[in-house]
Amino acid sequence: MPLIEHIMDSDLERLALDQVVPALLDQGFFYVDSFLGDLVGDIVLDQVREMHRSGMLQDGRLAATGRVSRTDIRGDKTAWVSGPESGCEAINFLLTLIDKLVSLCICRLGKSVIRERSKAMVACYPGNGTGYVKHVDNPNGDGRCVTCIYYLNKNWNAT
């Protein structure tokens, strides 16, 4: 599936230098709405929905308990993807943009060069009380230093 690469490298560099790096240095986090825009964001959402429908997403697992599934603690469905897997073309496009953005930011944040990215977790919270639970992404200090989240919730409202 060909995607229109509407986010140019110069746009990413401007975003990194003008917004992401200053916010990370000042607050330790940054967020941007509509990073991909509606068209590409909808394609990513459609791919995640298809992954869910096809059974590619499995019960979320707890790393601290030997990767055991505990639906009383985690109600999400997840898959770990690198990007080039079949059916993940738009997800790969998103990951490529995030990789570029992180590369533009990391040296300006006083961090060493990032050698690799772990697989990305694609998650679905199918309702019925499932949701995000506050947690630490890297409790073991294994070298991970950046967490990027792309939410696909259309018309989400906290109330």
ROLUM-517809 format. One line per field, with one value per atom (N, C-alpha, C, O): x, y, z. Coordinates in pm, whole numbers, plus 32768, in hexadecimal, padded with zeros to 4 digits. Example, Ala and Ser with C-alpha at 12.3 -4.5 7.8 and 13.67 -1.06 7.14 Angstrom:
<recs>
xx <- [8527 84CE 8528 8590 8505 8557 850A 853D]
yy <- [7DC7 7E3E 7EB6 7EB4 7F1F 7F96 8003 8072]
zz <- [830C 830C 830C 834E 82C4 82CA 8313 8324]
</recs>
This chain:
<recs>
xx <- [8054 8000 805A 80A4 8055 80A7 806C 7FF4 80C1 8095 80D3 8146 8087 80B9 8112 80E5 8191 81EF 81E0 8231 8175 8155 81A5 81A1 81EB 823E 82CD 830C 82FF 8385 83ED 83CE 8467 84D4 84E6 8504 84D6 84E5 8479 8492 83FF 8395 83B8 83A1 83EF 8417 8487 8486 84E7 8556 8524 8550 84C8 8490 8442 844E 83F3 83A9 8409 83F4 8475 84D7 8519 851D 854D 859A 8546 856D 84D0 847D 8422 83FF 83FB 8398 83C2 83BD 83ED 8406 847B 846B 84EE 8565 854E 856A 851D 8505 84A4 84BA 843A 83D9 8416 83FF 8463 84A2 8506 850E 8552 85B2 856D 859E 84FC 84B5 8457 8454 840A 839F 83B7 837B 840E 8426 83C6 83CF 8369 830D 82E1 82F1 82A8 8272 8201 8205 819D 8133 810F 811E 80E0 80B1 8031 802B 7FCC 7F4E 7F58 7F9B 7F16 7F0B 7F92 7FA7 7FEE 8075 8073 80BE 801E 8014 7FA8 7FA5 7F50 7EDC 7E6F 7E88 7DF9 7D87 7D96 7D79 7DC3 7DCA 7E25 7DF9 7EA1 7F00 7EDD 7EEB 7EB1 7E87 7E17 7E15 7DB8 7D4A 7D7C 7D47 7DE2 7E1A 7E5F 7E51 7EA8 7EE8 7E7B 7E87 7E13 7DA5 7D64 7D47 7D4D 7D13 7D6D 7D3B 7DF0 7E4B 7E47 7E4A 7E40 7E38 7DB3 7DB0 7D48 7CC6 7CCB 7C94 7D0B 7D16 7D6D 7D50 7DD8 7E2B 7DD7 7DE5 7D80 7D2A 7CC5 7CB3 7C83 7C1F 7C5A 7C1A 7CD6 7D15 7D52 7D81 7D52 7D8B 7E20 7E5F 7E5A 7EE9 7F0D 7F7D 7EAC 7EC3 7E9E 7E33 7EF7 7EE5 7ED5 7EF1 7EA8 7E9A 7F1E 7F88 7F16 7F8E 7FCF 7F8B 8051 809D 80EB 810E 8107 8155 81E6 8202 8240 82CD 8303 8356 82D4 8308 82E4 8324 827E 8254 8274 822B 82E0 8309 82B2 829C 8283 8233 81B0 8184 8174 80F6 8081 8087 8018 7F9F 7F4A 7F26 7F29 7ED3 7E65 7E77 7DF5 7D8A 7D4A 7D04 7D5F 7D2C 7D7E 7D50 7DF9 7E4F 7E56 7E4F 7E64 7E6D 7DFB 7DEB 7DAE 7D40 7D59 7D01 7DD3 7DF0 7E15 7E37 7E0E 7E3B 7EB3 7EAD 7F21 7F9C 7FE1 7FCB 8034 8093 810F 8108 8182 8201 822E 823F 8241 8263 82E1 82FD 832A 839F 8377 83B6 8310 82DF 82CE 8266 832F 8323 82C8 82BA 8289 8230 81BD 8193 818B 8119 80A1 8084 805E 7FEA 800D 7FB5 808D 80BA 80FC 8150 80D9 811C 810D 816E 8094 807F 80C2 80F6 80C1 8106 819B 81DC 81D1 825E 827C 82E4 8222 8231 8238 828E 81DD 81DE 8260 829C 828C 8308 8381 83DB 8382 83F0 83F4 8460 837F 837B 83A7 83F2 8379 83A2 8439 847B 846F 8501 854D 85B0 851E 8560 8557 85BA 84E2 84D0 8529 8568 852F 8585 8618 8662 8641 86CC 86EE 875D 868F 86A6 86B0 86F5 866D 8668 86D8 870C 86FD 874B 87D2 87F7 881A 889E 8890 88EB 8820 8809 87DA 87D0 87BE 8791 8801 87E9 887B 88EC 88F1 8937 88A8 88A9 890B 892A 8939 898F 893A 88BF 8978 8932 88DF 890D 8867 8814 883A 8836 885F 888E 881C 8828 87AF 8740 86BE 86BD 8653 85CE 8597 85A5 8557 8514 8498 8471 845D 83E0 8379 837F 831B 82B1 823B 8216 8201 818B 8110 80F9 80C2 8040 7FDC 7FD9 7F8A 7F2C 7EA0 7E8B 7E41 7DB4 7D74 7D84 7D2D 7CE0 7C4E 7C0E 7C19 7B98 7B1C 7AAD 7B2B 7AB6 7A99 7AF0 7A22 79F6 7A53 7A74 7A7D 7AD0 7B65 7BB3 7B90 7C1F 7C55 7C0B 7CD3 7D0D 7D9F 7DDA 7DD6 7E62 7E73 7E26 7ED5 7EF6 7F80 7FDD 7F8D 800D 8078 8064 80EA 8157 81DB 81DD 8247 82CC 82F4 82EE 831E 8342 83C7 83DC 841F 84A5 84D4 8533 8491 84B7 853F 857A 8574 85F4 866B 86DC 8653 86C1 8711 878C 86CA 870D 8744 876A 8747 877E 8717 8739 8698 8631 8628 8626 8623 8622 85B5 85A4 856A 8500 8486 8491 8412 8395 8340 832A 8311 82B9 8234 8230 81C7 8142 80F2 80F3 80AC 8053 7FC8 7FAC 7F70 7EE8 7E90 7E9A 7E3A 7DE1 7D4F 7CF6 7D36 7CAE 7C6D 7C95 7C0B 7BC3 7B55 7B09 7B4D 7AE4 7AE1 7A77 7B56 7B5F 7B3C 7B60 7AF5 7AD0 7AE5 7AB5 7B2A 7B4B 7AD1 7AD6 7A66 79F0 7999 7934]
yy <- [7F8C 8000 807C 8091 80CC 8146 81B1 81CA 81EE 825A 82DC 82DF 8346 83CA 83FA 840C 840E 843C 84D3 8521 84FA 8587 85CE 8648 8583 85BF 85BE 8555 8632 863F 863F 865F 861A 861A 86A4 86AE 870E 8795 87B3 87FB 877D 878F 8747 877C 86CD 8682 86CA 86D0 8700 8747 87C3 87E1 880B 8883 885B 889E 87F0 87BF 8799 87BC 8751 8725 879B 87A2 87F9 8867 88D0 8905 88EE 895A 892D 897E 88AD 8884 880D 8814 879F 8725 8736 871E 875E 8769 87CC 87AA 8846 88A1 8868 8878 8826 87EE 877C 8772 8724 86B6 86EA 86B5 8750 8788 87CD 87C9 880D 885A 8803 8810 87AC 8762 86CB 8686 8699 8609 85BC 8542 8601 85C0 8624 869D 85EF 8642 85F6 857B 863D 85FE 8657 86D1 8619 8662 861F 85A5 866F 863B 862B 8679 85C5 85AE 85A6 85E3 855B 854E 8520 8554 84BF 848D 84D1 84C3 8519 854F 84E5 8470 850F 84B4 8443 83D0 8461 83FD 8389 8315 83A5 833B 82FE 8285 8350 831B 82B6 8251 82D1 8272 81EF 8185 81F6 817C 8129 80AE 816A 8122 80E2 806D 812C 80F7 807F 801B 8087 8016 7F9B 7F2B 7FAE 7F3B 7EFD 7E82 7F4E 7F18 7ECF 7E63 7F07 7EC2 7E3B 7DD8 7E36 7DB7 7D54 7CDC 7D85 7D2D 7CF1 7C7B 7D43 7D14 7CAE 7C44 7CCE 7C73 7BED 7B85 7BEF 7B75 7B1E 7AB0 7B4F 7B02 7B16 7ACF 7B74 7B8F 7BCA 7BBA 7C0F 7C47 7BDF 7BA2 7BC9 7B65 7BAB 7C22 7B62 7B9C 7BD8 7B9C 7C52 7C94 7C41 7BFA 7C4C 7BFC 7C56 7CC7 7C23 7C6B 7C3D 7BC7 7C99 7C76 7C47 7BEC 7C84 7C64 7BD8 7BA3 7B9B 7B15 7AAC 7A4B 7AC0 7A5D 7A5E 79F6 7AD5 7AE7 7A98 7A5E 7A96 7A51 7AAD 7B25 7A75 7AC1 7AC6 7A5F 7B3F 7B52 7BB3 7C2C 7B80 7BD7 7C25 7C88 7BFC 7C4B 7CCA 7D28 7CCC 7D42 7D8B 7E06 7D3E 7D78 7D41 7CC8 7D9B 7D70 7D8E 7D7C 7DBB 7DE2 7D69 7CFE 7D7D 7D1D 7D5E 7DD3 7D13 7D4F 7CF9 7C80 7D3A 7CF7 7D4D 7DC8 7D0E 7D55 7D4E 7CE1 7DC3 7DC7 7E19 7E78 7DF1 7E3E 7EA8 7F11 7E8B 7EE8 7EAC 7EC1 7E60 7E2C 7DB2 7D7C 7D84 7D12 7D30 7DA3 7CC7 7CD4 7D0B 7CDE 7D6C 7DA9 7E1A 7E50 7E3E 7EA7 7F1B 7F61 7F31 7F96 8023 806E 8046 80CC 80D7 8141 806A 8068 807B 80C4 803C 804D 80DF 8114 811E 81AB 8200 8257 81E6 822D 8216 8275 8199 8179 81BE 81EB 81C5 8209 829D 82D5 82DD 836B 837E 83DA 8327 8331 831C 8364 82B9 82A2 831F 8344 835F 83D9 8448 848D 8458 84C0 84A8 8505 842E 840C 8427 845D 8402 8419 84AE 84D5 84FF 8590 85CA 862E 858D 85C2 858F 85DA 8512 84CD 850F 851B 853A 8576 85FF 862B 8642 86C5 86BA 871E 863F 8628 85F3 85D0 85EE 85C0 8529 84F6 84E3 8450 841D 8461 83A5 8368 833E 8345 8316 82EB 826E 8214 826B 81F4 8191 81B1 811A 80B4 8069 803E 8058 800B 8030 806F 8008 8019 7F8E 7F33 7F81 7F02 7EF8 7F59 7E84 7E76 7ED2 7EF1 7EFD 7F54 7F00 7E9D 7F27 7EE2 7F23 7F9B 7ED3 7EFE 7EC7 7E4E 7F1D 7EF1 7F22 7F8D 7ED1 7EF3 7ED9 7E6D 7F3B 7F2D 7F21 7F85 7EA6 7E8E 7EBB 7E94 7F09 7F39 7EE2 7E97 7EEC 7E9E 7EAE 7E4C 7F2A 7F45 7F39 7F58 7F0D 7F05 7F92 7FEC 7FA5 8028 802C 7FC7 80A1 80BA 80BD 80FF 8078 807A 80B9 8093 8116 8159 80F1 8097 80FF 809F 80DF 814E 8099 80C3 806A 7FF0 80A7 805A 8010 7FAA 8042 8007 7FF7 8038 7FA1 7F94 7F54 7F63 7F0D 7EC7 7F17 7EE8 7F8F 7FE2 7FA0 7F9E 7F68 7F1B 7F6F 7F39 7FF2 8048 8099 80FA 8072 80C0 814A 8156 81B1 8238 8291 8302 8263 82B1 8258 81E8 828B 8246 82A1 8315 826D 82B7 826E 81F4 82B6 827C 82C4 833F 8278 82B2 827C 8207 82D3 82AA 82B5 8315 8252 824E 8266 8251 8291 82A6 8319 838D 82FB 8364 8398 834C 841C 8460 8432 8428 8416 83E9 845B 84CF 8439 849A 845C 83EC 84A0 8468 845A 840F 849F 8497 8420 840D]
zz <- [8000 8000 8000 8060 7F9B 7F99 7FF4 7FF1 8043 809A 806A 803E 8074 804F 80BF 8130 80A1 8108 8115 80E2 815E 816A 81D7 81E1 8228 828F 825D 8253 823D 8204 8274 82E7 8251 82B2 82F1 8368 82A2 82D9 8340 83A1 832C 838E 8410 847D 8405 847B 84C6 8541 847B 84BB 8503 8572 84C5 8504 8583 85EA 857B 85EF 865F 86D3 863C 869F 86E3 875E 8695 86CC 8712 877A 86D9 870F 8782 87D8 8782 87E4 883B 88B5 87FB 8847 88A8 891F 8876 88CB 893E 89B1 8924 8996 89FD 8A75 89D0 8A2F 8A7F 8AF8 8A3E 8A86 8AED 8B5C 8ACA 8B28 8B9D 8C0E 8B81 8BE8 8C3B 8CB6 8BFB 8C3F 8C45 8C97 8BEC 8BE9 8B91 8B88 8B51 8AF4 8A8A 8A9A 8A1F 89B3 8972 8967 8946 88F8 8882 8887 8819 87A3 8774 8768 8758 8723 868C 8648 8659 85C7 8583 851A 85BD 8586 84F5 84A3 84D5 844B 83FA 8380 843A 83F5 83EA 8405 83C2 83BE 8359 8379 82E1 8277 829D 829B 82BF 82DF 8367 837A 83C7 8449 843B 8481 83E1 83C9 838D 83AC 8339 82FD 8369 836A 83C3 8433 8489 84AF 84A8 84F9 84B5 84F7 8433 83EA 83F2 8400 83E9 83F3 847D 848A 84E6 856E 8581 85BD 854E 8557 8510 8541 849D 8454 84A0 84A2 84E0 8532 85A3 85C4 85DE 864A 8616 8652 85A7 856B 8544 8552 8512 84DF 854C 8530 85C8 8635 8647 8696 85FF 860B 8694 86C4 86D3 8757 87BF 87B9 881F 8888 8910 891B 8975 89FA 8A28 8A18 8A61 8A94 8B01 8B4B 8B0B 8B6C 8BC9 8BA6 8C3F 8CA3 8C9E 8CB1 8C86 8C7E 8D05 8D0B 8D71 8DF5 8E25 8E80 8DE9 8E15 8DAC 8D9C 8D65 8D01 8C84 8C46 8C62 8BE8 8BEF 8B8C 8C66 8C7E 8C5C 8C78 8C21 8C05 8C83 8CBC 8CB0 8D25 8CFF 8D0D 8CD0 8CA2 8D14 8CFB 8D91 8E01 8E16 8E56 8DE0 8DEA 8D64 8D5E 8CF9 8C72 8C1E 8C11 8BE5 8B8F 8AFD 8AA9 8ADE 8A54 8A00 8A33 897F 891B 88D6 88B0 88C7 8892 882A 8822 87DC 8783 8780 878C 8771 8767 86D6 86A0 8697 8609 85F1 8639 858B 855F 84F9 84F1 84AC 8447 83BE 837F 838C 8303 82F6 8289 8364 835A 82FA 82EB 82BB 8262 82AF 831E 8275 82B5 8314 8357 831B 8377 832E 8367 82B1 8260 829B 82A1 82C5 82FE 8387 83AB 83D3 8454 843D 8488 83D7 83B4 8390 83B7 8347 8323 83A3 83AF 8401 8480 84CC 84FE 84D4 851B 84DB 8522 8457 8411 8435 844B 843A 8460 84F1 850F 8549 85D5 85E2 862C 859A 859C 8570 85AE 8505 84D5 853D 8556 857A 85DE 8658 868A 8687 86F8 86D5 8727 865D 8633 8632 8655 8609 8607 8694 86A9 86F3 877C 87D4 8827 87C6 882C 8849 88BE 87E4 87FD 8840 8886 882B 8868 88F8 893F 8923 89AC 8A05 8A78 89CF 8A1D 8A2D 8A84 89D9 89DD 8975 8913 898B 8926 88AF 88B6 8848 87D0 87F0 8836 87BD 87CE 8762 86EB 878C 872C 86EA 8677 8731 86F9 873E 87A8 8700 8739 8754 8703 87C6 87E1 8788 8748 8784 873A 8779 87F0 8728 8758 8788 8748 87F7 8828 87EB 87FC 87A4 8773 87D6 87EF 880F 8877 885A 8821 8884 8879 8901 893B 8932 89AD 8982 8964 8980 8940 898D 8967 89F4 8A3F 8AB7 8AE4 8AEA 8B5E 8BD6 8C1A 8BEF 8C63 8C4D 8CA7 8BD6 8BBC 8BA6 8B7D 8BC1 8BAD 8BD4 8BFB 8BCA 8BEA 8C81 8CC6 8CB4 8D42 8D50 8D0A 8DAA 8DC1 8DDF 8E30 8D9B 8DAC 8D81 8D4B 8D98 8D6C 8CF8 8D02 8C89 8C12 8C20 8BDF 8C73 8C79 8D0A 8D33 8D56 8DE4 8DF9 8E64 8D95 8DA4 8D72 8D7B 8D3C 8D0B 8C9D 8CA1 8C3A 8BD1 8B5E 8AF7 8B6F 8B06 8ABB 8A78 8AC5 8A81 8AC1 8B3C 8A6E 8AA4 8A6B 8A99 8A07 89CA 89B7 8986 89DE 89C4 896C 898E 88FD 88A3 889B 8887 88AC 88A8 883D 8836 87EA 8786 87A0 8789 87D2 87F1 8775 8729 8761 86EE 8713 86C1 878E 87BD 8771 8781 871F 86D8 8733 876F 873C 878B 881B 8857 8853 88DE 893D 8925 89A7 8A0C 8A95 8AAD 8AEE 8B71 8BCB 8C2D 8BAD 8C06 8BEA 8C2C]
</recs>
